[in-house]
Amino acid sequence: MENVQKTACGVILGSTYTNYDDALTSSILPKLSTRHREALGETGEGTAASPRFTPPAFP
């Protein structure tokens, strides 16, 4: 998916595209990997706060 975002940045910015990091900075976009990591953290926090969540029992 990150490759799709890289390609899209190149297409949108055209000849002004130099590299992915600069494209994200100028477009005010986060890397998809960063967004994914944040979403996983939020999901984990929500799961742990759920009254139906029972941590696994390890012997």
C-alpha positions in Angstrom: 0.0 0.0 0.0 2.9 2.3 0.8 4.1 1.8 -2.8 0.7 3.0 -4.1 1.1 6.2 -2.0 4.6 6.7 -3.3 3.4 6.4 -6.9 0.4 8.7 -6.3 2.7 11.4 -4.8 4.9 11.1 -7.9 1.9 11.5 -10.2 0.4 14.4 -8.3 3.6 16.3 -7.8 4.9 15.6 -11.3 8.3 17.1 -12.2 8.6 18.7 -8.7 8.7 15.2 -7.1 12.2 14.5 -5.7 11.7 11.8 -3.2 9.0 10.2 -1.0 9.9 11.9 2.2 9.9 15.4 0.7 6.6 14.6 -1.1 5.0 13.7 2.2 6.3 16.8 3.9 5.1 19.1 1.1 1.7 17.4 1.0 1.4 17.3 4.8 0.8 13.5 4.7 2.1 10.9 7.2 3.7 7.7 6.0 1.1 4.9 5.8 3.3 2.8 8.1 3.0 5.5 10.8 -0.8 5.7 10.4 -0.9 1.9 10.6 1.1 1.8 13.8 -1.1 4.5 15.4 -4.2 2.6 14.4 -2.9 -0.6 15.9 -2.2 1.2 19.2 -5.7 2.7 19.3 -7.2 -0.7 18.6 -5.2 -2.4 21.4 -6.1 0.3 23.9 -9.8 0.0 23.0 -9.7 -3.8 23.3 -7.9 -3.8 26.7 -10.5 -1.3 28.0 -13.4 -3.4 26.9 -15.2 -5.2 29.8 -15.5 -8.3 27.6 -11.7 -8.5 27.2 -10.0 -11.3 29.2 -6.3 -11.5 29.1 -5.0 -14.9 28.1 -4.0 -17.1 31.0 -0.4 -18.5 30.7 0.6 -21.6 32.6 
